[in-house]
Amino acid sequence: LKIVKTLSTGDWLYLDVYLDYDETVSGRKTGYSGWVSLALAREVIIQATGTFTAARIWQRKSSMSGPLGGARSQVKELIGDLVTAFAAEYYKAGNP
């Protein structure tokens, strides 16, 4: 599958956070688990069909889990790590 970036389109960054409680059989919350994902999407043309579509051309995802009360700090840390990883790879690839 060959994709071509069009000159008139931009890029989009998508940040997804999924978080859920871990529970005992009786319903008592014991902690949390989930993931954080960061993706770069770009509008491309699929040459075989001439169709325009958004394609995720870079994506990283990190899992998380922990005790109650620790999700906020872990989500913030993972977002920072993913943004740093994206920026490093983006500039390494020769982007301004």
N, CA, C and O atoms as a GROMACS GRO file, in nm:
protein
  384
    1LEU      N    1   0.086  -0.118   0.000
    1LEU     CA    2   0.000   0.000   0.000
    1LEU      C    3   0.090   0.123   0.000
    1LEU      O    4   0.169   0.142   0.092
    2LYS      N    5   0.077   0.205  -0.103
    2LYS     CA    6   0.157   0.326  -0.113
    2LYS      C    7   0.069   0.446  -0.083
    2LYS      O    8  -0.040   0.459  -0.139
    3ILE      N    9   0.116   0.535   0.005
    3ILE     CA   10   0.042   0.656   0.036
    3ILE      C   11   0.126   0.777   0.002
    3ILE      O   12   0.249   0.773   0.010
    4VAL      N   13   0.059   0.884  -0.037
    4VAL     CA   14   0.127   1.007  -0.078
    4VAL      C   15   0.067   1.123   0.001
    4VAL      O   16  -0.055   1.137   0.007
    5LYS      N   17   0.152   1.205   0.061
    5LYS     CA   18   0.103   1.324   0.132
    5LYS      C   19   0.062   1.428   0.030
    5LYS      O   20   0.135   1.453  -0.066
    6THR      N   21  -0.054   1.488   0.050
    6THR     CA   22  -0.097   1.595  -0.039
    6THR      C   23  -0.040   1.727   0.013
    6THR      O   24  -0.016   1.742   0.133
    7LEU      N   25  -0.019   1.821  -0.076
    7LEU     CA   26   0.043   1.948  -0.037
    7LEU      C   27  -0.052   2.041   0.037
    7LEU      O   28  -0.007   2.130   0.108
    8SER      N   29  -0.182   2.022   0.021
    8SER     CA   30  -0.277   2.117   0.077
    8SER      C   31  -0.330   2.077   0.214
    8SER      O   32  -0.419   2.143   0.267
    9THR      N   33  -0.278   1.972   0.271
    9THR     CA   34  -0.334   1.925   0.397
    9THR      C   35  -0.235   1.940   0.511
    9THR      O   36  -0.114   1.954   0.490
   10GLY      N   37  -0.287   1.937   0.630
   10GLY     CA   38  -0.204   1.946   0.749
   10GLY      C   39  -0.196   1.812   0.820
   10GLY      O   40  -0.247   1.711   0.772
   11ASP      N   41  -0.132   1.815   0.933
   11ASP     CA   42  -0.120   1.697   1.017
   11ASP      C   43  -0.205   1.718   1.142
   11ASP      O   44  -0.234   1.831   1.180
   12TRP      N   45  -0.246   1.606   1.206
   12TRP     CA   46  -0.323   1.612   1.329
   12TRP      C   47  -0.257   1.524   1.433
   12TRP      O   48  -0.210   1.414   1.402
   13LEU      N   49  -0.254   1.571   1.555
   13LEU     CA   50  -0.210   1.489   1.667
   13LEU      C   51  -0.334   1.444   1.743
   13LEU      O   52  -0.419   1.525   1.778
   14TYR      N   53  -0.343   1.315   1.769
   14TYR     CA   54  -0.453   1.259   1.847
   14TYR      C   55  -0.398   1.207   1.979
   14TYR      O   56  -0.301   1.132   1.983
   15LEU      N   57  -0.462   1.248   2.087
   15LEU     CA   58  -0.428   1.199   2.219
   15LEU      C   59  -0.549   1.124   2.273
   15LEU      O   60  -0.657   1.182   2.286
   16ASP      N   61  -0.531   0.997   2.304
   16ASP     CA   62  -0.638   0.915   2.359
   16ASP      C   63  -0.596   0.866   2.496
   16ASP      O   64  -0.484   0.818   2.515
   17VAL      N   65  -0.687   0.876   2.593
   17VAL     CA   66  -0.663   0.825   2.727
   17VAL      C   67  -0.780   0.734   2.763
   17VAL      O   68  -0.896   0.774   2.754
   18TYR      N   69  -0.749   0.612   2.802
   18TYR     CA   70  -0.851   0.518   2.848
   18TYR      C   71  -0.816   0.478   2.991
   18TYR      O   72  -0.703   0.437   3.019
   19LEU      N   73  -0.912   0.491   3.079
   19LEU     CA   74  -0.888   0.462   3.220
   19LEU      C   75  -1.011   0.394   3.277
   19LEU      O   76  -1.124   0.437   3.252
   20ASP      N   77  -0.990   0.288   3.352
   20ASP     CA   78  -1.101   0.216   3.414
   20ASP      C   79  -1.059   0.170   3.553
   20ASP      O   80  -0.940   0.152   3.580
   21TYR      N   81  -1.158   0.153   3.639
   21TYR     CA   82  -1.132   0.102   3.773
   21TYR      C   83  -1.114  -0.049   3.772
   21TYR      O   84  -1.181  -0.119   3.696
   22ASP      N   85  -1.024  -0.097   3.855
   22ASP     CA   86  -1.014  -0.240   3.884
   22ASP      C   87  -1.104  -0.264   4.004
   22ASP      O   88  -1.098  -0.190   4.103
   23GLU      N   89  -1.186  -0.368   3.997
   23GLU     CA   90  -1.281  -0.396   4.105
   23GLU      C   91  -1.276  -0.541   4.150
   23GLU      O   92  -1.239  -0.630   4.073
   24THR      N   93  -1.312  -0.561   4.274
   24THR     CA   94  -1.328  -0.697   4.325
   24THR      C   95  -1.463  -0.750   4.279
   24THR      O   96  -1.543  -0.676   4.222
   25VAL      N   97  -1.488  -0.877   4.303
   25VAL     CA   98  -1.616  -0.938   4.267
   25VAL      C   99  -1.732  -0.864   4.335
   25VAL      O  100  -1.840  -0.853   4.277
   26SER      N  101  -1.710  -0.815   4.454
   26SER     CA  102  -1.816  -0.744   4.528
   26SER      C  103  -1.832  -0.599   4.483
   26SER      O  104  -1.920  -0.529   4.532
   27GLY      N  105  -1.748  -0.553   4.390
   27GLY     CA  106  -1.761  -0.417   4.338
   27GLY      C  107  -1.674  -0.314   4.407
   27GLY      O  108  -1.683  -0.195   4.373
   28ARG      N  109  -1.591  -0.354   4.501
   28ARG     CA  110  -1.502  -0.259   4.569
   28ARG      C  111  -1.388  -0.221   4.475
   28ARG      O  112  -1.320  -0.308   4.422
   29LYS      N  113  -1.368  -0.091   4.456
   29LYS     CA  114  -1.260  -0.042   4.368
   29LYS      C  115  -1.126  -0.061   4.437
   29LYS      O  116  -1.108  -0.021   4.552
   30THR      N  117  -1.032  -0.122   4.366
   30THR     CA  118  -0.901  -0.150   4.424
   30THR      C  119  -0.787  -0.074   4.355
   30THR      O  120  -0.675  -0.070   4.407
   31GLY      N  121  -0.813  -0.016   4.242
   31GLY     CA  122  -0.709   0.055   4.168
   31GLY      C  123  -0.762   0.092   4.031
   31GLY      O  124  -0.882   0.099   4.008
   32TYR      N  125  -0.669   0.115   3.939
   32TYR     CA  126  -0.706   0.153   3.803
   32TYR      C  127  -0.610   0.088   3.705
   32TYR      O  128  -0.502   0.042   3.742
   33SER      N  129  -0.651   0.085   3.580
   33SER     CA  130  -0.563   0.044   3.471
   33SER      C  131  -0.613   0.111   3.343
   33SER      O  132  -0.729   0.154   3.336
   34GLY      N  133  -0.528   0.120   3.246
   34GLY     CA  134  -0.566   0.183   3.120
   34GLY      C  135  -0.445   0.208   3.033
   34GLY      O  136  -0.341   0.144   3.049
   35TRP      N  137  -0.459   0.301   2.940
   35TRP     CA  138  -0.350   0.334   2.849
   35TRP      C  139  -0.362   0.478   2.801
   35TRP      O  140  -0.468   0.540   2.809
   36VAL      N  141  -0.249   0.530   2.750
   36VAL     CA  142  -0.243   0.661   2.688
   36VAL      C  143  -0.178   0.641   2.552
   36VAL      O  144  -0.077   0.573   2.539
   37SER      N  145  -0.237   0.702   2.449
   37SER     CA  146  -0.187   0.687   2.313
   37SER      C  147  -0.174   0.824   2.248
   37SER      O  148  -0.260   0.910   2.265
   38LEU      N  149  -0.066   0.844   2.173
   38LEU     CA  150  -0.045   0.966   2.095
   38LEU      C  151  -0.018   0.924   1.952
   38LEU      O  152   0.065   0.837   1.927
   39ALA      N  153  -0.089   0.986   1.856
   39ALA     CA  154  -0.073   0.949   1.716
   39ALA      C  155  -0.068   1.074   1.629
   39ALA      O  156  -0.131   1.175   1.658
   40LEU      N  157   0.010   1.064   1.521
   40LEU     CA  158   0.014   1.168   1.418
   40LEU      C  159  -0.061   1.114   1.296
   40LEU      O  160  -0.028   1.008   1.244
   41ALA      N  161  -0.161   1.189   1.253
   41ALA     CA  162  -0.238   1.151   1.135
   41ALA      C  163  -0.216   1.256   1.027
   41ALA      O  164  -0.191   1.374   1.054
   42ARG      N  165  -0.226   1.210   0.903
   42ARG     CA  166  -0.205   1.297   0.788
   42ARG      C  167  -0.304   1.257   0.681
   42ARG      O  168  -0.332   1.138   0.663
   43GLU      N  169  -0.358   1.356   0.609
   43GLU     CA  170  -0.446   1.321   0.497
   43GLU      C  171  -0.360   1.273   0.382
   43GLU      O  172  -0.262   1.339   0.344
   44VAL      N  173  -0.396   1.159   0.327
   44VAL     CA  174  -0.319   1.098   0.219
   44VAL      C  175  -0.413   1.056   0.106
   44VAL      O  176  -0.535   1.050   0.124
   45ILE      N  177  -0.355   1.026  -0.008
   45ILE     CA  178  -0.430   0.971  -0.121
   45ILE      C  179  -0.383   0.828  -0.140
   45ILE      O  180  -0.263   0.802  -0.150
   46ILE      N  181  -0.476   0.736  -0.145
   46ILE     CA  182  -0.442   0.597  -0.177
   46ILE      C  183  -0.435   0.591  -0.329
   46ILE      O  184  -0.537   0.605  -0.396
   47GLN      N  185  -0.316   0.571  -0.383
   47GLN     CA  186  -0.296   0.582  -0.526
   47GLN      C  187  -0.378   0.481  -0.607
   47GLN      O  188  -0.421   0.513  -0.718
   48ALA      N  189  -0.400   0.363  -0.554
   48ALA     CA  190  -0.473   0.260  -0.629
   48ALA      C  191  -0.618   0.302  -0.655
   48ALA      O  192  -0.677   0.262  -0.756
   49THR      N  193  -0.676   0.382  -0.564
   49THR     CA  194  -0.817   0.419  -0.579
   49THR      C  195  -0.840   0.569  -0.593
   49THR      O  196  -0.949   0.611  -0.631
   50GLY      N  197  -0.739   0.649  -0.563
   50GLY     CA  198  -0.755   0.794  -0.567
   50GLY      C  199  -0.834   0.849  -0.450
   50GLY      O  200  -0.876   0.964  -0.451
   51THR      N  201  -0.855   0.767  -0.349
   51THR     CA  202  -0.934   0.804  -0.233
   51THR      C  203  -0.851   0.884  -0.133
   51THR      O  204  -0.737   0.848  -0.102
   52PHE      N  205  -0.910   0.994  -0.081
   52PHE     CA  206  -0.849   1.069   0.027
   52PHE      C  207  -0.890   1.006   0.159
   52PHE      O  208  -1.006   0.968   0.177
   53THR      N  209  -0.796   0.994   0.250
   53THR     CA  210  -0.828   0.942   0.383
   53THR      C  211  -0.724   0.992   0.482
   53THR      O  212  -0.616   1.036   0.443
   54ALA      N  213  -0.757   0.986   0.609
   54ALA     CA  214  -0.660   1.019   0.714
   54ALA      C  215  -0.590   0.890   0.754
   54ALA      O  216  -0.654   0.788   0.779
   55ALA      N  217  -0.458   0.895   0.759
   55ALA     CA  218  -0.380   0.778   0.797
   55ALA      C  219  -0.293   0.812   0.917
   55ALA      O  220  -0.228   0.917   0.920
   56ARG      N  221  -0.292   0.723   1.014
   56ARG     CA  222  -0.201   0.741   1.128
   56ARG      C  223  -0.063   0.694   1.083
   56ARG      O  224  -0.042   0.576   1.055
   57ILE      N  225   0.030   0.789   1.077
   57ILE     CA  226   0.163   0.757   1.025
   57ILE      C  227   0.265   0.740   1.137
   57ILE      O  228   0.378   0.697   1.112
   58TRP      N  229   0.227   0.773   1.258
   58TRP     CA  230   0.313   0.752   1.375
   58TRP      C  231   0.220   0.733   1.494
   58TRP      O  232   0.122   0.806   1.508
   59GLN      N  233   0.250   0.635   1.579
   59GLN     CA  234   0.168   0.613   1.697
   59GLN      C  235   0.248   0.541   1.803
   59GLN      O  236   0.324   0.449   1.774
   60ARG      N  237   0.230   0.583   1.928
   60ARG     CA  238   0.290   0.516   2.043
   60ARG      C  239   0.182   0.506   2.151
   60ARG      O  240   0.095   0.593   2.163
   61LYS      N  241   0.191   0.400   2.228
   61LYS     CA  242   0.091   0.374   2.332
   61LYS      C  243   0.163   0.321   2.455
   61LYS      O  244   0.256   0.241   2.444
   62SER      N  245   0.120   0.366   2.573
   62SER     CA  246   0.176   0.318   2.699
   62SER      C  247   0.064   0.273   2.790
   62SER      O  248  -0.040   0.338   2.801
   63SER      N  249   0.086   0.160   2.856
   63SER     CA  250  -0.010   0.107   2.952
   63SER      C  251   0.019   0.164   3.090
   63SER      O  252   0.130   0.208   3.119
   64MET      N  253  -0.083   0.161   3.175
   64MET     CA  254  -0.065   0.209   3.312
   64MET      C  255  -0.158   0.133   3.405
   64MET      O  256  -0.262   0.081   3.363
   65SER      N  257  -0.119   0.129   3.531
   65SER     CA  258  -0.204   0.072   3.635
   65SER      C  259  -0.148   0.117   3.769
   65SER      O  260  -0.031   0.155   3.779
   66GLY      N  261  -0.232   0.112   3.870
   66GLY     CA  262  -0.185   0.151   4.002
   66GLY      C  263  -0.297   0.157   4.103
   66GLY      O  264  -0.411   0.122   4.073
   67PRO      N  265  -0.264   0.201   4.224
   67PRO     CA  266  -0.364   0.210   4.331
   67PRO      C  267  -0.454   0.333   4.311
   67PRO      O  268  -0.420   0.424   4.236
   68LEU      N  269  -0.567   0.333   4.378
   68LEU     CA  270  -0.657   0.448   4.371
   68LEU      C  271  -0.582   0.575   4.409
   68LEU      O  272  -0.499   0.575   4.499
   69GLY      N  273  -0.612   0.684   4.338
   69GLY     CA  274  -0.552   0.812   4.368
   69GLY      C  275  -0.425   0.842   4.291
   69GLY      O  276  -0.374   0.954   4.300
   70GLY      N  277  -0.372   0.746   4.214
   70GLY     CA  278  -0.247   0.768   4.144
   70GLY      C  279  -0.259   0.792   3.995
   70GLY      O  280  -0.159   0.813   3.927
   71ALA      N  281  -0.381   0.789   3.942
   71ALA     CA  282  -0.398   0.797   3.797
   71ALA      C  283  -0.357   0.932   3.739
   71ALA      O  284  -0.290   0.937   3.636
   72ARG      N  285  -0.396   1.042   3.804
   72ARG     CA  286  -0.369   1.175   3.747
   72ARG      C  287  -0.220   1.195   3.720
   72ARG      O  288  -0.182   1.237   3.611
   73SER      N  289  -0.137   1.166   3.817
   73SER     CA  290   0.007   1.189   3.799
   73SER      C  291   0.065   1.094   3.695
   73SER      O  292   0.154   1.133   3.619
   74GLN      N  293   0.015   0.972   3.690
   74GLN     CA  294   0.068   0.878   3.592
   74GLN      C  295   0.025   0.917   3.450
   74GLN      O  296   0.105   0.905   3.357
   75VAL      N  297  -0.098   0.963   3.432
   75VAL     CA  298  -0.144   1.009   3.300
   75VAL      C  299  -0.059   1.127   3.254
   75VAL      O  300  -0.013   1.130   3.140
   76LYS      N  301  -0.036   1.225   3.342
   76LYS     CA  302   0.045   1.341   3.306
   76LYS      C  303   0.187   1.300   3.268
   76LYS      O  304   0.243   1.352   3.171
   77GLU      N  305   0.245   1.207   3.342
   77GLU     CA  306   0.380   1.161   3.313
   77GLU      C  307   0.386   1.090   3.177
   77GLU      O  308   0.478   1.114   3.099
   78LEU      N  309   0.290   1.003   3.150
   78LEU     CA  310   0.290   0.929   3.024
   78LEU      C  311   0.267   1.022   2.905
   78LEU      O  312   0.329   1.003   2.800
   79ILE      N  313   0.180   1.122   2.920
   79ILE     CA  314   0.162   1.219   2.812
   79ILE      C  315   0.293   1.291   2.784
   79ILE      O  316   0.331   1.308   2.669
   80GLY      N  317   0.362   1.334   2.888
   80GLY     CA  318   0.492   1.399   2.870
   80GLY      C  319   0.592   1.309   2.800
   80GLY      O  320   0.664   1.354   2.711
   81ASP      N  321   0.597   1.183   2.839
   81ASP     CA  322   0.689   1.088   2.775
   81ASP      C  323   0.656   1.068   2.627
   81ASP      O  324   0.746   1.063   2.543
   82LEU      N  325   0.527   1.057   2.595
   82LEU     CA  326   0.487   1.035   2.456
   82LEU      C  327   0.513   1.158   2.370
   82LEU      O  328   0.558   1.145   2.256
   83VAL      N  329   0.486   1.277   2.423
   83VAL     CA  330   0.514   1.400   2.348
   83VAL      C  331   0.664   1.415   2.324
   83VAL      O  332   0.706   1.455   2.215
   84THR      N  333   0.746   1.383   2.424
   84THR     CA  334   0.891   1.388   2.407
   84THR      C  335   0.938   1.290   2.301
   84THR      O  336   1.021   1.324   2.217
   85ALA      N  337   0.885   1.168   2.304
   85ALA     CA  338   0.922   1.068   2.203
   85ALA      C  339   0.882   1.113   2.063
   85ALA      O  340   0.959   1.098   1.968
   86PHE      N  341   0.762   1.170   2.052
   86PHE     CA  342   0.717   1.220   1.922
   86PHE      C  343   0.808   1.332   1.871
   86PHE      O  344   0.852   1.329   1.756
   87ALA      N  345   0.836   1.429   1.957
   87ALA     CA  346   0.920   1.543   1.916
   87ALA      C  347   1.058   1.498   1.872
   87ALA      O  348   1.110   1.547   1.773
   88ALA      N  349   1.117   1.404   1.946
   88ALA     CA  350   1.251   1.355   1.910
   88ALA      C  351   1.249   1.288   1.773
   88ALA      O  352   1.337   1.314   1.691
   89GLU      N  353   1.152   1.202   1.749
   89GLU     CA  354   1.145   1.132   1.619
   89GLU      C  355   1.109   1.229   1.507
   89GLU      O  356   1.159   1.214   1.395
   90TYR      N  357   1.022   1.326   1.534
   90TYR     CA  358   0.982   1.424   1.434
   90TYR      C  359   1.102   1.505   1.386
   90TYR      O  360   1.123   1.521   1.265
   91TYR      N  361   1.182   1.556   1.481
   91TYR     CA  362   1.298   1.634   1.443
   91TYR      C  363   1.409   1.548   1.385
   91TYR      O  364   1.481   1.592   1.295
   92LYS      N  365   1.424   1.426   1.433
   92LYS     CA  366   1.524   1.335   1.378
   92LYS      C  367   1.496   1.304   1.231
   92LYS      O  368   1.588   1.282   1.153
   93ALA      N  369   1.368   1.304   1.194
   93ALA     CA  370   1.328   1.276   1.057
   93ALA      C  371   1.348   1.398   0.965
   93ALA      O  372   1.318   1.391   0.846
   94GLY      N  373   1.398   1.509   1.020
   94GLY     CA  374   1.429   1.626   0.938
   94GLY      C  375   1.318   1.728   0.928
   94GLY      O  376   1.323   1.815   0.841
   95ASN      N  377   1.219   1.718   1.012
   95ASN     CA  378   1.110   1.817   1.010
   95ASN      C  379   1.153   1.940   1.087
   95ASN      O  380   1.236   1.932   1.179
   96PRO      N  381   1.098   2.056   1.049
   96PRO     CA  382   1.137   2.182   1.115
   96PRO      C  383   1.084   2.194   1.257
   96PRO      O  384   1.110   2.295   1.324
   0.00000   0.00000   0.00000
